[in-house]
Structures are given as structure tokens and as C-alpha cells.
Amino acid sequence: MNTPNKLTIARIIMIPFFVAFLMYDITGSADKWIALAIFVIASLTDTLDGYLARKYHLVTNFGKFMDPLADKLLVCSALICFTATGQLAAWITIIIIAREFIISGFRLIAA
């Protein structure tokens, strides 16, 4: 398994920790900042794995499938958490997630 794929898996592993710190009172007032840090780190791993995969020609079928899925899981989990805590209207979350499913469907058909 190459480094970009390991970064993608690491991003998927970060998602439950992000959700836990965002939704539950674990450390007190620092929870939201820790969740933000996890989200930023996960986002940076997305940038890094794409860069490494293209620069060193490490593009794999696993990466082509899992990288966009990991991105969608991260963003959708954040939207769902914000909706659950009342910080975001449910209709906004529904529209964004529906759009993600539609785009993914189009990509599947095109492939």
C-alpha cells in the first residue's frame, strides 16, 4: 500500500474522532478547537495525498474510489453534526448531500 492510500485511510480513521469531539463534551471548552484541528489535518491529508499520487505516479484504483469517498464522509459528517446541534438548517444539509450523491452517480455512469 502506497503513501497516498495510507493518507486516505488515515483521513477515514480521523472522522469518528472529529465527530466525537464535535458532538460530545470530552475535554470541556477545547472540544470544538480539537474538532477543528482534526478537520484541518484531515483536509490537508487530502491535499497531500493527491499531490503525492500525481507527482510520483502512485494513482491506484483503490485511491480513485476511496479518496472521493473519504472526502464525502468527512464533509457529510460535519454537516450532519452541525444539523444535529442546531447550528445548520436540515434543508441545507439535505441539498448538499443530495448533490454529492447525484455527482457521484454521474461519475459512476461516466466511468
Buried (B, 14 or more C-beta within 10 A) or exposed (E): EBEBBEBBBBBBEBBEBBBBBBBEEEEEEEBEEBBEEBBEEBBEBBEBBBEBBEEEEBBBEBBEEBBBEBBBBBBBBBBBBBBBEEEBEEEEBEEEBEEBEEEEEEEEEEE
